Amino acid sequence: MNAAVVTVGDELLVGDTENTNATWLCDRLDERGVVVRRVTVVPDEVGEIARVVNEYHAEYDAVVVTGGLGPTHDDVTMDGVAAAFGRELERNEEAAAWLAERGYSADDLAAETTHLPVDCRPLANEAGVAPGAVVESVYVLPGVPREMEAMFESVADEFEGTPTHTVTVDVDEPESALLDRFTELQEAFDVSVGSYPGESVRVKITATSAAEAERAAEWVRERSTLVESE
């Protein structure tokens, strides 16, 4: 399964808020073997949300959208997702009933709280109020981290891919000195390789087989100067 993550919010684009939701979602999707192909931040604008969701829905198996849910003036994510599918927003009776069970009456909430895209599947917000929704293969989640995480876990089983196994090797050599070894490594083993330089170079080896990943890592260890353990 290939997926895209779309995070919505002007506050993300100006740096007022760290985009921890994207990091958390990518980590959870990776754990489930889902390949995340895109992570995109869009402003609180209906047109931008609709354009990106429409494009990614056509290209990937699933799209996870987070942020911009609720009744305030800048909570326009549901409008954008509805527009991407050419749908209207309407009061969702299932979402309204769920909120009533939680003790919220119509007088407690703005009317727009239960307005979701026509023919969507509503998602209960166990950690908050504003409901989420699934429109075809697009999952719309809140932006508040604890609410987003709880709602994602309620649908996590719908995200399945091929699990991968990763082994890292810390090499005490310049990254440029490792290029030929990386080429040989990928020719000899069925793995993908990432290198992340800092005080040393962290070599990340990923494979669908744990044994293959470990054999490749051992190959690197035998041919490299490793960072000494303290």
C-alpha positions as a Markdown table, in Angstrom:
| # | Residue | x | y | z |
|---|---|---|---|---|
| 1 | Met | 0.0 | 0.0 | 0.0 |
| 2 | Asn | 1.2 | 3.5 | -0.9 |
| 3 | Ala | -0.1 | 6.5 | 1.0 |
| 4 | Ala | 0.2 | 10.2 | 1.3 |
| 5 | Val | -0.1 | 12.4 | 4.4 |
| 6 | Val | -1.6 | 15.9 | 4.2 |
| 7 | Thr | -1.3 | 18.2 | 7.2 |
| 8 | Val | -3.5 | 21.3 | 7.2 |
| 9 | Gly | -2.8 | 24.6 | 9.0 |
| 10 | Asp | -1.4 | 28.0 | 8.5 |
| 11 | Glu | 0.4 | 27.6 | 11.8 |
| 12 | Leu | 2.5 | 24.8 | 10.4 |
| 13 | Leu | 3.6 | 26.9 | 7.4 |
| 14 | Val | 4.8 | 29.8 | 9.4 |
| 15 | Gly | 6.6 | 27.6 | 12.0 |
| 16 | Asp | 4.4 | 28.4 | 15.0 |
| 17 | Thr | 3.6 | 24.7 | 15.4 |
| 18 | Glu | 5.9 | 21.8 | 14.9 |
| 19 | Asn | 4.5 | 19.2 | 12.6 |
| 20 | Thr | 4.6 | 16.3 | 15.0 |
| 21 | Asn | 1.4 | 14.7 | 13.5 |
| 22 | Ala | 3.2 | 14.0 | 10.2 |
| 23 | Thr | 6.1 | 12.4 | 12.0 |
| 24 | Trp | 3.8 | 10.2 | 14.1 |
| 25 | Leu | 1.7 | 9.1 | 11.2 |
| 26 | Cys | 4.7 | 8.2 | 9.0 |
| 27 | Asp | 6.1 | 6.2 | 11.9 |
| 28 | Arg | 2.8 | 4.3 | 12.4 |
| 29 | Leu | 2.2 | 3.7 | 8.7 |
| 30 | Asp | 5.8 | 2.5 | 8.3 |
| 31 | Glu | 5.2 | 0.0 | 11.2 |
| 32 | Arg | 2.3 | -1.4 | 9.3 |
| 33 | Gly | 4.3 | -1.8 | 6.1 |
| 34 | Val | 2.7 | 1.1 | 4.3 |
| 35 | Val | 5.0 | 3.2 | 2.0 |
| 36 | Val | 4.5 | 6.9 | 2.5 |
| 37 | Arg | 5.1 | 8.6 | -0.8 |
| 38 | Arg | 4.3 | 12.2 | 0.1 |
| 39 | Val | 4.0 | 14.4 | 3.1 |
| 40 | Thr | 2.5 | 17.8 | 2.3 |
| 41 | Val | 1.5 | 20.8 | 4.3 |
| 42 | Val | -1.3 | 23.0 | 3.0 |
| 43 | Pro | -2.8 | 26.2 | 4.3 |
| 44 | Asp | -6.3 | 26.6 | 5.7 |
| 45 | Glu | -7.7 | 27.2 | 2.2 |
| 46 | Val | -10.5 | 25.2 | 0.6 |
| 47 | Gly | -9.1 | 25.3 | -2.9 |
| 48 | Glu | -5.6 | 24.2 | -1.8 |
| 49 | Ile | -6.9 | 21.3 | 0.3 |
| 50 | Ala | -9.2 | 20.2 | -2.5 |
| 51 | Arg | -6.5 | 20.3 | -5.1 |
| 52 | Val | -4.0 | 18.3 | -3.1 |
| 53 | Val | -6.5 | 15.7 | -1.9 |
| 54 | Asn | -7.9 | 15.2 | -5.4 |
| 55 | Glu | -4.4 | 14.7 | -6.8 |
| 56 | Tyr | -3.2 | 12.3 | -4.1 |
| 57 | His | -6.5 | 10.3 | -4.1 |
| 58 | Ala | -5.9 | 9.6 | -7.8 |
| 59 | Glu | -2.3 | 8.6 | -7.3 |
| 60 | Tyr | -2.1 | 6.7 | -4.0 |
| 61 | Asp | -4.0 | 3.9 | -2.2 |
| 62 | Ala | -4.8 | 6.0 | 0.8 |
| 63 | Val | -4.6 | 9.6 | 1.9 |
| 64 | Val | -4.5 | 10.7 | 5.5 |
| 65 | Val | -5.5 | 14.3 | 6.1 |
| 66 | Thr | -5.1 | 15.9 | 9.6 |
| 67 | Gly | -6.0 | 19.3 | 11.0 |
| 68 | Gly | -8.6 | 21.9 | 10.4 |
| 69 | Leu | -11.6 | 20.1 | 11.9 |
| 70 | Gly | -14.2 | 22.0 | 14.0 |
| 71 | Pro | -16.6 | 24.9 | 13.8 |
| 72 | Thr | -14.2 | 27.9 | 13.8 |
| 73 | His | -13.7 | 30.2 | 10.7 |
| 74 | Asp | -10.4 | 28.6 | 9.7 |
| 75 | Asp | -11.6 | 25.0 | 10.1 |
| 76 | Val | -12.2 | 24.3 | 6.4 |
| 77 | Thr | -10.7 | 20.9 | 5.9 |
| 78 | Met | -14.1 | 19.1 | 5.5 |
| 79 | Asp | -15.1 | 21.7 | 3.0 |
| 80 | Gly | -11.9 | 21.1 | 1.0 |
| 81 | Val | -12.2 | 17.3 | 1.1 |
| 82 | Ala | -15.9 | 17.5 | 0.1 |
| 83 | Ala | -14.9 | 19.8 | -2.8 |
| 84 | Ala | -12.2 | 17.4 | -3.9 |
| 85 | Phe | -15.0 | 14.8 | -4.5 |
| 86 | Gly | -17.6 | 17.2 | -5.8 |
| 87 | Arg | -19.8 | 16.6 | -2.7 |
| 88 | Glu | -21.7 | 18.9 | -0.4 |
| 89 | Leu | -21.5 | 19.0 | 3.4 |
| 90 | Glu | -24.6 | 18.0 | 5.3 |
| 91 | Arg | -25.5 | 17.1 | 8.9 |
| 92 | Asn | -24.4 | 13.6 | 9.6 |
| 93 | Glu | -27.0 | 11.9 | 11.8 |
| 94 | Glu | -24.5 | 9.2 | 12.9 |
| 95 | Ala | -22.0 | 11.8 | 14.1 |
| 96 | Ala | -24.8 | 13.8 | 15.8 |
| 97 | Ala | -26.1 | 10.7 | 17.6 |
| 98 | Trp | -22.6 | 9.8 | 18.8 |
| 99 | Leu | -22.2 | 13.3 | 20.2 |
| 100 | Ala | -25.6 | 13.1 | 21.9 |
| 101 | Glu | -24.4 | 9.9 | 23.5 |
| 102 | Arg | -21.4 | 11.8 | 24.8 |
| 103 | Gly | -23.8 | 14.3 | 26.4 |
| 104 | Tyr | -23.6 | 17.1 | 23.9 |
| 105 | Ser | -26.8 | 18.7 | 22.7 |
| 106 | Ala | -27.4 | 20.8 | 19.6 |
| 107 | Asp | -27.2 | 23.9 | 21.9 |
| 108 | Asp | -23.8 | 22.9 | 23.1 |
| 109 | Leu | -22.1 | 22.9 | 19.7 |
| 110 | Ala | -22.0 | 24.9 | 16.6 |
| 111 | Ala | -24.1 | 23.4 | 13.8 |
| 112 | Glu | -21.1 | 22.8 | 11.6 |
| 113 | Thr | -19.6 | 20.4 | 14.1 |
| 114 | Thr | -21.6 | 17.5 | 12.6 |
| 115 | His | -21.5 | 18.7 | 9.0 |
| 116 | Leu | -19.6 | 16.1 | 7.0 |
| 117 | Pro | -19.2 | 15.2 | 3.3 |
| 118 | Val | -22.3 | 13.5 | 1.8 |
| 119 | Asp | -22.1 | 9.7 | 1.8 |
| 120 | Cys | -18.9 | 9.6 | 4.0 |
| 121 | Arg | -18.2 | 7.2 | 6.9 |
| 122 | Pro | -18.0 | 9.3 | 10.1 |
| 123 | Leu | -15.2 | 8.6 | 12.6 |
| 124 | Ala | -15.9 | 9.0 | 16.3 |
| 125 | Asn | -13.6 | 11.3 | 18.2 |
| 126 | Glu | -13.0 | 9.4 | 21.4 |
| 127 | Ala | -10.5 | 12.1 | 22.7 |
| 128 | Gly | -12.4 | 15.2 | 21.6 |
| 129 | Val | -15.5 | 16.5 | 19.9 |
| 130 | Ala | -15.1 | 17.2 | 16.2 |
| 131 | Pro | -15.8 | 13.9 | 14.2 |
| 132 | Gly | -13.5 | 12.7 | 11.4 |
| 133 | Ala | -14.6 | 11.0 | 8.2 |
| 134 | Val | -13.6 | 8.6 | 5.5 |
| 135 | Val | -14.4 | 9.6 | 2.0 |
| 136 | Glu | -13.5 | 6.7 | -0.3 |
| 137 | Ser | -9.8 | 6.2 | 0.5 |
| 138 | Val | -9.3 | 9.6 | 2.2 |
| 139 | Tyr | -9.2 | 9.6 | 6.0 |
| 140 | Val | -9.8 | 13.0 | 7.6 |
| 141 | Leu | -8.5 | 13.2 | 11.2 |
| 142 | Pro | -8.4 | 16.1 | 13.8 |
| 143 | Gly | -5.2 | 18.1 | 14.2 |
| 144 | Val | -5.0 | 17.9 | 18.0 |
| 145 | Pro | -2.3 | 15.2 | 18.4 |
| 146 | Arg | -4.1 | 13.1 | 21.1 |
| 147 | Glu | -7.3 | 13.2 | 19.1 |
| 148 | Met | -5.6 | 12.4 | 15.8 |
| 149 | Glu | -3.7 | 9.5 | 17.3 |
| 150 | Ala | -6.8 | 8.0 | 19.0 |
| 151 | Met | -8.8 | 8.3 | 15.8 |
| 152 | Phe | -6.1 | 6.8 | 13.6 |
| 153 | Glu | -5.8 | 3.8 | 15.9 |
| 154 | Ser | -9.5 | 3.2 | 15.4 |
| 155 | Val | -8.9 | 2.6 | 11.7 |
| 156 | Ala | -5.2 | 1.4 | 11.8 |
| 157 | Asp | -6.2 | -2.1 | 10.7 |
| 158 | Glu | -7.3 | -0.6 | 7.3 |
| 159 | Phe | -3.7 | 0.3 | 6.5 |
| 160 | Glu | -1.8 | -2.8 | 5.5 |
| 161 | Gly | 1.4 | -3.3 | 3.5 |
| 162 | Thr | 4.5 | -5.4 | 3.4 |
| 163 | Pro | 6.4 | -5.1 | 6.8 |
| 164 | Thr | 10.1 | -4.2 | 6.5 |
| 165 | His | 13.0 | -4.7 | 8.8 |
| 166 | Thr | 15.7 | -2.2 | 9.4 |
| 167 | Val | 19.3 | -2.5 | 10.8 |
| 168 | Thr | 21.5 | 0.5 | 11.3 |
| 169 | Val | 25.3 | 0.6 | 11.3 |
| 170 | Asp | 27.3 | 3.6 | 12.6 |
| 171 | Val | 30.4 | 4.1 | 10.4 |
| 172 | Asp | 33.3 | 6.3 | 11.4 |
| 173 | Glu | 34.2 | 7.3 | 7.8 |
| 174 | Pro | 33.2 | 10.2 | 5.5 |
| 175 | Glu | 30.0 | 9.5 | 3.6 |
| 176 | Ser | 31.8 | 10.0 | 0.2 |
| 177 | Ala | 34.1 | 7.1 | 1.0 |
| 178 | Leu | 31.2 | 4.8 | 1.3 |
| 179 | Leu | 29.6 | 5.3 | -2.1 |
| 180 | Asp | 31.2 | 2.4 | -3.9 |
| 181 | Arg | 30.4 | 0.1 | -1.0 |
| 182 | Phe | 26.7 | 1.2 | -1.1 |
| 183 | Thr | 26.6 | 0.2 | -4.8 |
| 184 | Glu | 28.2 | -3.2 | -4.1 |
| 185 | Leu | 25.8 | -3.7 | -1.1 |
| 186 | Gln | 22.7 | -3.2 | -3.2 |
| 187 | Glu | 24.1 | -5.5 | -5.9 |
| 188 | Ala | 24.8 | -8.2 | -3.4 |
| 189 | Phe | 21.6 | -8.0 | -1.3 |
| 190 | Asp | 17.9 | -7.2 | -1.8 |
| 191 | Val | 17.9 | -4.1 | 0.4 |
| 192 | Ser | 17.5 | -0.4 | 0.3 |
| 193 | Val | 20.2 | 1.8 | 1.8 |
| 194 | Gly | 20.1 | 5.3 | 3.4 |
| 195 | Ser | 23.0 | 7.2 | 4.8 |
| 196 | Tyr | 22.7 | 10.0 | 7.3 |
| 197 | Pro | 25.9 | 11.9 | 8.0 |
| 198 | Gly | 26.6 | 13.7 | 11.3 |
| 199 | Glu | 29.5 | 13.2 | 13.7 |
| 200 | Ser | 29.5 | 9.7 | 12.1 |
| 201 | Val | 27.5 | 8.2 | 9.2 |
| 202 | Arg | 24.4 | 6.3 | 10.2 |
| 203 | Val | 23.8 | 3.6 | 7.5 |
| 204 | Lys | 20.2 | 2.4 | 7.5 |
| 205 | Ile | 19.6 | -0.9 | 5.8 |
| 206 | Thr | 16.0 | -2.0 | 5.1 |
| 207 | Ala | 14.7 | -5.2 | 3.7 |
| 208 | Thr | 11.5 | -7.3 | 3.7 |
| 209 | Ser | 13.5 | -10.1 | 5.3 |
| 210 | Ala | 15.0 | -9.6 | 8.7 |
| 211 | Ala | 17.7 | -12.1 | 7.9 |
| 212 | Glu | 18.6 | -10.3 | 4.6 |
| 213 | Ala | 18.8 | -7.0 | 6.5 |
| 214 | Glu | 21.1 | -8.5 | 9.1 |
| 215 | Arg | 23.4 | -10.2 | 6.5 |
| 216 | Ala | 23.7 | -6.9 | 4.6 |
| 217 | Ala | 24.5 | -5.1 | 7.8 |
| 218 | Glu | 27.2 | -7.6 | 8.7 |
| 219 | Trp | 28.7 | -7.1 | 5.2 |
| 220 | Val | 29.0 | -3.4 | 5.9 |
| 221 | Arg | 30.5 | -4.0 | 9.4 |
| 222 | Glu | 33.2 | -6.2 | 8.0 |
| 223 | Arg | 34.2 | -3.6 | 5.4 |
| 224 | Ser | 34.0 | -0.4 | 7.4 |
| 225 | Thr | 35.5 | 1.4 | 10.3 |
| 226 | Leu | 32.8 | 1.4 | 12.9 |
| 227 | Val | 32.1 | 3.9 | 15.6 |
| 228 | Glu | 33.6 | 2.5 | 18.8 |
| 229 | Ser | 31.1 | 1.7 | 21.6 |
| 230 | Glu | 31.6 | 3.6 | 24.8 |
